[in-house]
Each structure stands twice: as C-alpha cells, then as structure tokens.
Amino acid sequence: MDTVAGVTEPFPAAQANGQGAGPAAAPNARADASDGPAAASDSTGATRKAPVAFSAQHPAAAGPGPAARPVLHSVGVALTLLGVFILGFLAYLYGFSGIGEARAQTTLYPTLRIELGNQVAPLGATTPGAPVAILNIPSIGIADMIVVEGTSPENLALGPGHLRNTPMPGQAGVAEIFGRRATFGAPFSRLLQLRSGDKITLTTGQGHASYTVVARGDSTHLVEDPAPNRLLLVTACSAYTPTSYCYLDADLTSAAQQNPGGLPLITQAETPLSGDSGALVLTLIWAMALLAVSAAGTIAAARWSPRLAYLAAMPLALAVLWNLYQSLAALLPNVY
C-alpha cells in the first residue's frame, strides 16, 4: 500500500491477486469488452443483466407486408361502398318509393275527377299508366285510391293497376286489379285481411260498381266461382319472399255495365309475379353511368379541391343512383 500526501490508495485488484497489470492483462480486458454489456454493477454492488436485443432467434410478430396493405384497404373500401349501396336500395324500395307513389296518386286523382265530371273517362283499354277507376275498401282503410291502366312494374309504381286484357271494373266479365304488397306505398298490404262479405266499390266512367268478397285463392289453389261477373284483387302472398301470389274473389252485386270489347294482348311483364326484363339493359347503363361519375369525381378530387369536386359530383351521382334504383326495382316481381 502506497501513501501519497497522507492518502492511502489500495493496490489494483490484479496486484492484490499476485497478477501483473501490464500487457499480459490487456488481452483479457479486450476479450471482456468484446463480449458486450453482459452485466453491470450498480452502486450497491448488485449485478444487473443488460437487456437482450431481439435477434434472428427471437423474431418479432410479422404483420401484413407493405404490398398487402393497399389491397386490404381497397377491399375494405369496396365492401363499405357495396354495403352503402345495398342499404340505399332498401331505403329506396321500402321508403322513398312510397313517396313517389303518393305523389302520383295525388296528381292522378284530380285528373280522373275532371275526366269523370266531363264524362270522358276511359271505358276500355287506354294508355298504360292513365287513371281508370277509384277504389274504396272501407274494411281495410282504402279510400279514394286511384287504379291505373296496366300491371307492369312501372305501372304498379303509381298505384294498383287494371289488367289490360280483362274488362273494366263494373263491366260484364272477370276484371282483375293488381297491387303491391310491400313496396311503392304497399297499397295492398292489408288485402289478405279481407273476409267473406266485405264490400268493395269502384267508380269508373260508367258509374259505381259494387262487389262482395266471397273467397280467397292463390297461385296454387284457384277459386272455382261460377259467377260470371267478378273482380279479382291480386297481390303477393308474402311481404318478404314474393314467390307466389294470392287474390280475393268478389262477385259483382250491382248491375253489370256493357263491355265495349277490343281487349289488347299483354306482355309477360304484366302477368303476376313478373319483372320487366327489358329494364336489365337500362340497369346496366345506369350502373356504368354511376361508375363513370364516381371515377370523374375521384380524378377531379385528386387534381383540384376535393371538397369542390365532391360537391359538384354529388347531385349528379344521386340522380344517377336514383334512376339505377328505379331500374333495379323494375326487375322485381310486379305485385311485390
């Protein structure tokens, strides 16, 4: 132990152990340093282990690669847009379509009233979509409902429709009126609640016609009614799965009016549960128009202000979407 200026310093640990501190000890020091921070001592003398870094023997959890992320994002966006499109169509079918039907009824009623007052209301086959009769069924709440000519999906979007190859209501023979069960205002949603003995009245250019319900049938169980002058009210049997149609059979109790004849031929789209296959081409056209508007809006948003681009494209996109929904609805069964 050396003493310098009254301060006592211990010998190095190597000297205390009888080892030299010269060049012979240096390689061991370098070897220890090359092993990395395996351990360290704190002020209390306790030994602390250094953190172990992840290596190839301890790989981190792998996530989606950079190339997969844009694909997943695109799929997510596509599914979101598809869901919005389907929800929008359902909202149109069960909500907004009823607004259009109500507006049509409001417009057609005064038109037919004027024609009845001037005695120029149709007595036979006329232009599809034109008003031909006023229907009242008090027991299920139908009052002053306009019946239009024709039973295609487009005609029944305006209200109940008269099958064109049958006599007008009140005339001799079997008249038929179709109505929707669940969409476009669902004018015949309660039709199947009618019971035998319930009254039905219609007003046409030939006056008032009264009917009494006598039976109910469907597409697999037809009613055998020998009465020559009748009325059939037809709608879908189910408000959820329109796979069959039901109808009410009513006998004419007022005097039969003259049938002028000259009944036209009808198309497949005017028969029960039929859609308009001709609307398929129009549906594809509107679908492509919607894609074009969407693409144009996206490109404009990338080049200019996104807010202005979307504001400009939104009205056009909504108009195209509305027409697309109308075309899709025409493909569904006409009495649904």
Buried (B, 14 or more C-beta within 10 A) or exposed (E): EEEEEEEEEEEEEBEEEEEEEEEEEEEEEEEEEEEEEEEEEEEEEEEEEEEEEEEEEEEEEEEEEEEEEEEEEEEEEEEEEEEEBEEBBEEBBBEBBBEBBEEBBEEBBEEBBEBBEEEEBBBBBBEBBBBBBBBBBEBBEBEEBBBBBBBBBBBBBBBBBBBBBBBBBBBBBBBBBBBBBBBBBBBBBBBBEBEEEBBBBBBBBBEEBBBBBBBBBBBEEEBEBEEEBBBBBBBBBBBEEBEBBBBBBBBBBBEBBEBEEEBEEBBEBBBBBBBBEBBBEBBEBBBEBBEEBBEBBBEBBEEEEEEEBBEBBEEBBEBBBBBBBBBBBBBBBBBB
